[in-house]
């Protein structure tokens, strides 16, 4: 435990150093050095806990009102720490390369210091055991993430995105505060252990606390319909910040969900069903949004909503297993869900880094203006393709492994026959739909950006990015491949936290806990077989080609002899048919001025944007429609009206719930 | 016995795909009053293409050349997991049908990327349609197979479709699943009324337009993969409808299943002769039939099992 405290001190020192050093490169390296040392210290502390299980406890005396900070390292926190810090370190290395063009004009010290502070907040959130300190860590993470997002604060749109994020994350905080206040009022303590004593007994107040907690954690992890801050923030932030927010920082919400599920003892079945419904909705709506975006980073942001939904489905199955005393469901659901959290962190950071490399090289992330980048950026294209295949859950990569576990949970024979089994099979069909749509969205993102010919002659590609950007991508790519080809590695990593959940349900049949291992055992073999068959076919192909070299010619234009790069299929045309089917969610904002008459004098124009339906409706309900967003952005510095309105709504919901709860308790 | 079945399975994977294409074409020819090409014409085409020197577009990258091999490899591996002979697959494990579906997904993505790699707007059009319809048909496949898993209590592909028509479940369950899977076949193997494999009008095609620029061995790989996928789908439909039980001996089951597979091919040919290809806008509705059919099977299973409890 002393190692964790030492790591915190090192991180603070690194952050301080990053602020006072005189040169941006030195600032960056000081931050990286501090994180490297802290990562080693943290790994030294958490690996024994992960492997052997068991708990470490430590108490730090503190001033009023915190009084003392109880630290508690269990395998769940250890698991999250084990990859959060190294990934933040990789993000900081990436930042050093990514921000270099600004080094001559901007002081990047704050950015690097904040990256250290983010790592520090992980240490707090994942280990503390008192609600006060938890909230402190939560708030440090939220505010630092906001400051990281508004790196380019001179841009009005980015200030608005950051502000939007800040408001949303604090609405989430209100729910968390409400839950903690409620728990404090019932237990008289801010300690998680005394919360547990209250949460173990079913009561109406427990249900209210659960709903409040799930709402707050859902907002943190951008579940639908609490995701509206996410696409703006992700497209506005620098690439390393988008990557860390999506892959690492917002996993804290899922951690909170798991932590409180552990404290619940035995949940009720409706909690599992609610979680599955909430998650399935998130996965479907999130993936639908990814199909029609034209901003590469916004697209990736929406896919976070999809992936937390898939992880949440796993947690929901596990929660049902806890409620029904089915050890196989608990093992499959939580193992699959937790593994998907790790997998998502691996491939989502990879994709954001690759998108950042595209931006660094072309200064553009608009799909419709890019094209043909695979020949100019071969490394970036390869990494993006790998991430795209993995995020579509295709074998032989890691996304498939965790989704297979979730499927195994949904199809498990220990689910009661009749309606529950039918509902879970239907959820599996929904997950299959999500997989298919995700493949569509990722094919479109990769194909339009990297394949074909460049669509816009004004876009100048500066060539492959620096090694500082490629090394973090390579490390993430190696993780994606390793966890896909050798699923046993992933299983071993998540075994620690999954064991905590399995211990809640005594296994009548001792082999039920082996269910995930049994489901995954053949997958590595299939992955290797697939690679072997591809290799064999390549050899055969080479022998066939030995005689005559292939010819090069232009693409067959179906008889049309004057093609231009402009008539290629675009991102919008690729998803048009699909988007039309789901127009209720994919609200198109279409602005056109068509040419008139046989000899038009004015030039026509057409632009289609797919806006966020939830956000659009939200603003429409408030009376003024989409225009309000722009209007609000314009007068942002003076009147943050929406935060007061949203805060009031959240406050009144909170008060109503508390009153209802107090009435129930009496 | 297992070794014999593995050998038979492999033989079926090598021989059946070309024969099925021939049977579908022969059925259509007879229906139209023509004589039609030889039954193994597809195999001759395959051999001819292997000897051809390919032409690559100047726009393409390595994805265009490796893609077809990935398509074929993923289809071959999925064929080893799928019970083409009714109750048996060489590689079988729990929830292997999920692996089959996702292997198809890998092949599909490789093919769509190959199409986009050419920068041709026609091929982009085909890729877009393929992505749309396959995403829509995915739930139908999982509803049908998930329902069979729930109804039979089995978790491996071979057991859950192999027990289909003889299981304790009411007859509506395997029938509705077979309907859903037949539509899945039509979408996955690019047959009428979803797609038309014979037309030469690029604007209306899906599968064929994606492979417009492929030639030589790459085209051969894609055509074999496509025929193999149709064989797998036909094998699954046949297995669900197979009236024999496990007690009848695996060889007899396999023989009957192969006969049923040929019957499914004739049925595909009948549909192609009697029905015109749907307008593209109507395809999602047609695919929805499969989803509804899967849902009917699922609800029937839930009612039956809930009532039996």
HADDOCK unambig.tbl for C-alpha pairs under 7 A between the chains (distance, minus, plus):
assign (segid A and resid 394 and name CA) (segid B and resid 102 and name CA) 5.70 0.50 0.50
assign (segid A and resid 394 and name CA) (segid B and resid 103 and name CA) 6.87 0.50 0.50
assign (segid A and resid 394 and name CA) (segid B and resid 105 and name CA) 6.72 0.50 0.50
assign (segid A and resid 394 and name CA) (segid B and resid 106 and name CA) 5.68 0.50 0.50
assign (segid A and resid 395 and name CA) (segid B and resid 102 and name CA) 6.78 0.50 0.50
assign (segid A and resid 395 and name CA) (segid B and resid 103 and name CA) 6.48 0.50 0.50
assign (segid A and resid 395 and name CA) (segid B and resid 106 and name CA) 6.98 0.50 0.50
assign (segid A and resid 408 and name CA) (segid B and resid 95 and name CA) 6.60 0.50 0.50
assign (segid A and resid 411 and name CA) (segid B and resid 146 and name CA) 6.87 0.50 0.50
assign (segid A and resid 413 and name CA) (segid B and resid 153 and name CA) 6.38 0.50 0.50
assign (segid A and resid 417 and name CA) (segid B and resid 305 and name CA) 5.91 0.50 0.50
assign (segid A and resid 417 and name CA) (segid B and resid 306 and name CA) 6.20 0.50 0.50
assign (segid A and resid 418 and name CA) (segid B and resid 302 and name CA) 4.16 0.50 0.50
assign (segid A and resid 418 and name CA) (segid B and resid 303 and name CA) 6.32 0.50 0.50
assign (segid A and resid 418 and name CA) (segid B and resid 305 and name CA) 5.16 0.50 0.50
assign (segid A and resid 418 and name CA) (segid B and resid 306 and name CA) 4.06 0.50 0.50
assign (segid A and resid 419 and name CA) (segid B and resid 302 and name CA) 5.56 0.50 0.50
assign (segid A and resid 419 and name CA) (segid B and resid 306 and name CA) 6.91 0.50 0.50
assign (segid A and resid 422 and name CA) (segid B and resid 298 and name CA) 6.18 0.50 0.50
assign (segid A and resid 422 and name CA) (segid B and resid 299 and name CA) 6.93 0.50 0.50
assign (segid A and resid 422 and name CA) (segid B and resid 302 and name CA) 5.78 0.50 0.50
assign (segid A and resid 425 and name CA) (segid B and resid 143 and name CA) 6.64 0.50 0.50
assign (segid A and resid 425 and name CA) (segid B and resid 146 and name CA) 5.70 0.50 0.50
assign (segid A and resid 425 and name CA) (segid B and resid 147 and name CA) 6.94 0.50 0.50
assign (segid A and resid 426 and name CA) (segid B and resid 143 and name CA) 6.49 0.50 0.50
assign (segid A and resid 428 and name CA) (segid B and resid 142 and name CA) 6.91 0.50 0.50
assign (segid A and resid 429 and name CA) (segid B and resid 139 and name CA) 4.35 0.50 0.50
assign (segid A and resid 429 and name CA) (segid B and resid 142 and name CA) 5.12 0.50 0.50
assign (segid A and resid 429 and name CA) (segid B and resid 143 and name CA) 5.60 0.50 0.50
assign (segid A and resid 430 and name CA) (segid B and resid 139 and name CA) 6.27 0.50 0.50
assign (segid A and resid 432 and name CA) (segid B and resid 138 and name CA) 5.79 0.50 0.50
assign (segid A and resid 432 and name CA) (segid B and resid 139 and name CA) 5.66 0.50 0.50
assign (segid A and resid 432 and name CA) (segid B and resid 142 and name CA) 6.81 0.50 0.50
assign (segid A and resid 433 and name CA) (segid B and resid 135 and name CA) 5.75 0.50 0.50
assign (segid A and resid 433 and name CA) (segid B and resid 136 and name CA) 6.68 0.50 0.50
assign (segid A and resid 433 and name CA) (segid B and resid 138 and name CA) 5.60 0.50 0.50
assign (segid A and resid 433 and name CA) (segid B and resid 139 and name CA) 5.41 0.50 0.50
assign (segid A and resid 436 and name CA) (segid B and resid 134 and name CA) 6.76 0.50 0.50
assign (segid A and resid 436 and name CA) (segid B and resid 135 and name CA) 4.19 0.50 0.50
assign (segid A and resid 436 and name CA) (segid B and resid 138 and name CA) 6.56 0.50 0.50
assign (segid A and resid 437 and name CA) (segid B and resid 135 and name CA) 5.32 0.50 0.50
assign (segid A and resid 439 and name CA) (segid B and resid 109 and name CA) 6.88 0.50 0.50
assign (segid A and resid 440 and name CA) (segid B and resid 131 and name CA) 5.18 0.50 0.50
assign (segid A and resid 443 and name CA) (segid B and resid 109 and name CA) 6.55 0.50 0.50
assign (segid A and resid 443 and name CA) (segid B and resid 113 and name CA) 6.56 0.50 0.50
assign (segid A and resid 447 and name CA) (segid B and resid 113 and name CA) 5.94 0.50 0.50
assign (segid A and resid 447 and name CA) (segid B and resid 116 and name CA) 5.74 0.50 0.50
assign (segid A and resid 447 and name CA) (segid B and resid 117 and name CA) 6.98 0.50 0.50
assign (segid A and resid 451 and name CA) (segid B and resid 116 and name CA) 6.27 0.50 0.50
assign (segid A and resid 451 and name CA) (segid B and resid 117 and name CA) 4.80 0.50 0.50
assign (segid A and resid 451 and name CA) (segid B and resid 119 and name CA) 6.98 0.50 0.50
assign (segid A and resid 452 and name CA) (segid B and resid 59 and name CA) 6.24 0.50 0.50
assign (segid A and resid 452 and name CA) (segid B and resid 116 and name CA) 6.26 0.50 0.50
assign (segid A and resid 452 and name CA) (segid B and resid 117 and name CA) 4.96 0.50 0.50
assign (segid A and resid 452 and name CA) (segid B and resid 118 and name CA) 5.56 0.50 0.50
assign (segid A and resid 452 and name CA) (segid B and resid 119 and name CA) 3.81 0.50 0.50
assign (segid A and resid 453 and name CA) (segid B and resid 59 and name CA) 6.77 0.50 0.50
assign (segid A and resid 453 and name CA) (segid B and resid 119 and name CA) 6.09 0.50 0.50
assign (segid A and resid 519 and name CA) (segid B and resid 94 and name CA) 6.10 0.50 0.50
assign (segid A and resid 530 and name CA) (segid B and resid 73 and name CA) 6.41 0.50 0.50
assign (segid A and resid 530 and name CA) (segid B and resid 74 and name CA) 6.42 0.50 0.50
assign (segid A and resid 530 and name CA) (segid B and resid 77 and name CA) 6.35 0.50 0.50
assign (segid A and resid 533 and name CA) (segid B and resid 73 and name CA) 5.54 0.50 0.50
assign (segid A and resid 534 and name CA) (segid B and resid 69 and name CA) 6.29 0.50 0.50
assign (segid A and resid 534 and name CA) (segid B and resid 70 and name CA) 5.99 0.50 0.50
assign (segid A and resid 534 and name CA) (segid B and resid 73 and name CA) 5.43 0.50 0.50
assign (segid A and resid 537 and name CA) (segid B and resid 69 and name CA) 6.32 0.50 0.50
assign (segid A and resid 548 and name CA) (segid B and resid 53 and name CA) 6.48 0.50 0.50
assign (segid A and resid 550 and name CA) (segid B and resid 53 and name CA) 6.03 0.50 0.50
assign (segid A and resid 550 and name CA) (segid B and resid 54 and name CA) 5.29 0.50 0.50
assign (segid A and resid 550 and name CA) (segid B and resid 55 and name CA) 5.71 0.50 0.50
assign (segid A and resid 550 and name CA) (segid B and resid 56 and name CA) 6.97 0.50 0.50
assign (segid A and resid 551 and name CA) (segid B and resid 54 and name CA) 6.52 0.50 0.50
assign (segid A and resid 551 and name CA) (segid B and resid 55 and name CA) 4.66 0.50 0.50
assign (segid A and resid 551 and name CA) (segid B and resid 56 and name CA) 6.11 0.50 0.50
assign (segid A and resid 552 and name CA) (segid B and resid 55 and name CA) 5.66 0.50 0.50
assign (segid A and resid 552 and name CA) (segid B and resid 56 and name CA) 4.94 0.50 0.50
assign (segid A and resid 552 and name CA) (segid B and resid 57 and name CA) 5.65 0.50 0.50
assign (segid A and resid 552 and name CA) (segid B and resid 58 and name CA) 5.69 0.50 0.50
assign (segid A and resid 553 and name CA) (segid B and resid 55 and name CA) 6.63 0.50 0.50
assign (segid A and resid 553 and name CA) (segid B and resid 56 and name CA) 6.10 0.50 0.50
assign (segid A and resid 553 and name CA) (segid B and resid 57 and name CA) 4.92 0.50 0.50
assign (segid A and resid 553 and name CA) (segid B and resid 58 and name CA) 5.59 0.50 0.50
assign (segid A and resid 554 and name CA) (segid B and resid 57 and name CA) 4.89 0.50 0.50
assign (segid A and resid 554 and name CA) (segid B and resid 58 and name CA) 5.52 0.50 0.50
assign (segid A and resid 555 and name CA) (segid B and resid 57 and name CA) 4.80 0.50 0.50
assign (segid A and resid 555 and name CA) (segid B and resid 118 and name CA) 6.16 0.50 0.50
assign (segid A and resid 555 and name CA) (segid B and resid 120 and name CA) 6.71 0.50 0.50
assign (segid A and resid 555 and name CA) (segid B and resid 213 and name CA) 6.78 0.50 0.50
assign (segid A and resid 556 and name CA) (segid B and resid 213 and name CA) 6.22 0.50 0.50
assign (segid A and resid 557 and name CA) (segid B and resid 120 and name CA) 6.85 0.50 0.50
assign (segid A and resid 567 and name CA) (segid B and resid 121 and name CA) 6.38 0.50 0.50
assign (segid A and resid 568 and name CA) (segid B and resid 119 and name CA) 5.77 0.50 0.50
assign (segid A and resid 568 and name CA) (segid B and resid 120 and name CA) 5.75 0.50 0.50
assign (segid A and resid 568 and name CA) (segid B and resid 121 and name CA) 4.53 0.50 0.50
assign (segid A and resid 569 and name CA) (segid B and resid 121 and name CA) 4.72 0.50 0.50
assign (segid A and resid 569 and name CA) (segid B and resid 124 and name CA) 5.28 0.50 0.50
assign (segid A and resid 569 and name CA) (segid B and resid 125 and name CA) 6.86 0.50 0.50
assign (segid A and resid 574 and name CA) (segid B and resid 124 and name CA) 6.95 0.50 0.50
assign (segid A and resid 574 and name CA) (segid B and resid 125 and name CA) 6.87 0.50 0.50
assign (segid A and resid 574 and name CA) (segid B and resid 128 and name CA) 4.94 0.50 0.50
assign (segid A and resid 575 and name CA) (segid B and resid 128 and name CA) 6.67 0.50 0.50
assign (segid A and resid 578 and name CA) (segid B and resid 132 and name CA) 5.68 0.50 0.50
